[in-house]
Amino acid sequence: MVKPLKKICIFCGSSFGNSSIYQEKVNELGTILAKRNVELVYGGGNVGLMGEISRSVLAHGGRVTGVIPEVIYQNVEHIELTELFVVKDMHERKAKMYDLSDGFIALPGGIGTLEELAEVMTWYQIGYHQKPIGIYNVNGFYDGLLDTFKHMINEGFLKKEYIDSLVISDDPDSLLEKMSNQEMNSINKWTK
């Protein structure tokens, strides 16, 4: 089933990383999302790559929805978003972001980004959703993780077709195009 991507949930770092390439490529993705009329759904922060992607989408006339827990909302600066949901905690934040979105993209980030990516991958694997999952592999950032996935497959802990369902690219246009055209089928290990 191919579903148009009207809203993309982005997972990314609350810092900029050590190379300017991350900020440059996030800006490029934000511009493309706005031009494609794809709304950004993200964690609502104004720092690091999170703030950069939201500012880029807004600067190019796009729509941005943030979802932020109360405790973070009370302690960080904000930018004017198209829509902002203030929720109770991180669990509610993720559930709301997932519900609002037609697909997911992981950009460079830390443990929080990795945790969010792993969760949507797990939910896909067990059949909770059939939304496309993309990895924007800027500057080879995710090469090590992709090697870890291969190791998991080789050791019999992960099915190859599950990882094959990921859309991985270092080009934002190609990433969005492949995600938009991907036909998603549940790979539910519990029913096979």
Secondary structure as GFF3:
##gff-version 3
##sequence-region A 1 192
A	DSSP	beta_strand	7	11	.	.	.	ID=ss1
A	DSSP	alpha_helix	20	35	.	.	.	ID=ss2
A	DSSP	beta_strand	39	42	.	.	.	ID=ss3
A	DSSP	alpha_helix	48	59	.	.	.	ID=ss4
A	DSSP	beta_strand	64	69	.	.	.	ID=ss5
A	DSSP	alpha_helix	70	73	.	.	.	ID=ss6
A	DSSP	beta_strand	83	87	.	.	.	ID=ss7
A	DSSP	alpha_helix	90	100	.	.	.	ID=ss8
A	DSSP	beta_strand	103	106	.	.	.	ID=ss9
A	DSSP	alpha_helix	111	125	.	.	.	ID=ss10
A	DSSP	beta_strand	133	136	.	.	.	ID=ss11
A	DSSP	three_ten_helix	138	140	.	.	.	ID=ss12
A	DSSP	alpha_helix	143	154	.	.	.	ID=ss13
A	DSSP	alpha_helix	160	164	.	.	.	ID=ss14
A	DSSP	beta_strand	167	169	.	.	.	ID=ss15
A	DSSP	alpha_helix	172	181	.	.	.	ID=ss16
###
